[in-house]
Amino acid sequence: MTDTTLKPQPERLYGRQRGHPLRARQQRLLDEALPRLRLNLAQAANPHAAFTGDDVRAVWLEIGFGGGEHALGQSEANPDVGYIASEVFENGLCSLLSRLVPEGQEDSIEPPPHFRIWPEDARQLLKALPDASLDRVYLMFPDPWPKARHAKRRFVHPENIRELARILRPGGVWRVASDHPVYQDWVTEVMGAQDLFDAPAPAQGERPEGWSPTRYEAKAHREGRVPFYWTFTRRDR
């Protein structure tokens, strides 16, 4: 596999954006609370300034946060970090918002000083962020798109790797986790063919220190799959 043999990524976003029908509380969270907590494109041009906390030393991004437990865990464990959590699946957005917003405060909640949500395609945000503006990026248990004809839809793709290398500072970290054998082989192949990140072998089975648990990780262990955990470091430009 090379850049020339892998098809370009499609502009459209594949995958579900809504699961089961939303309850009234969930709809209020999307309609009233989400606009108050979301990051907008203008703020993306200067992500440090998007946070109201005066002690933000770094900005981290999580791409596809699922139910939000990893994003909240990392944000709470690193109170001096501005955390951007990206997800398009509405039920996942509602899961995270329900943890952040007390019932009855959907239309009045103040944004957390160190936390913002990006509810659109993460690739749009990557293109809007300035060079070397992030210190860390997470990609936790992404959709594996296991069929070979769908490989171009996988987030670990040369186009996205180049964007991540641009927006991460030298020495910045990209953490990836997957429990799917096809995706594990894919990450190994694609990252082995690039020269923008140091790409050591992943930790296998046991979550490394400093990683927060996710429901997908727990499901993998229940079903007998072995998660892989990669830490890629942006090389000096």
Salt bridges, closest charged atoms under 4 A:
ASP3 OD2 - ARG162 NH1 2.74
GLU32 OE1 - ARG28 NH2 2.72
ASP55 OD1 - HIS114 NE2 2.80
GLU62 OE1 - HIS70 ND1 2.77
GLU69 OE1 - ARG99 NH2 3.95
GLU69 OE1 - ARG215 NE 3.47
ASP80 OD2 - ARG57 NE 2.71
GLU90 OE1 - ARG18 NE 2.47
GLU106 OE2 - ARG25 NH1 2.24
GLU106 OE1 - ARG28 NH1 3.38
GLU110 OE2 - ARG36 NH2 3.76
GLU120 OE2 - ARG38 NH1 3.54
ASP121 OD2 - ARG123 NH2 2.74
ASP131 OD1 - ARG166 NH1 2.80
ASP135 OD2 - ARG169 NE 2.53
GLU163 OE1 - ARG166 NH2 2.98
ASP179 OD2 - ARG225 NE 2.54
ASP198 OD1 - ARG235 NE 2.65
GLU217 OE2 - ARG207 NE 2.91
GLU223 OE1 - ARG225 NH1 2.54
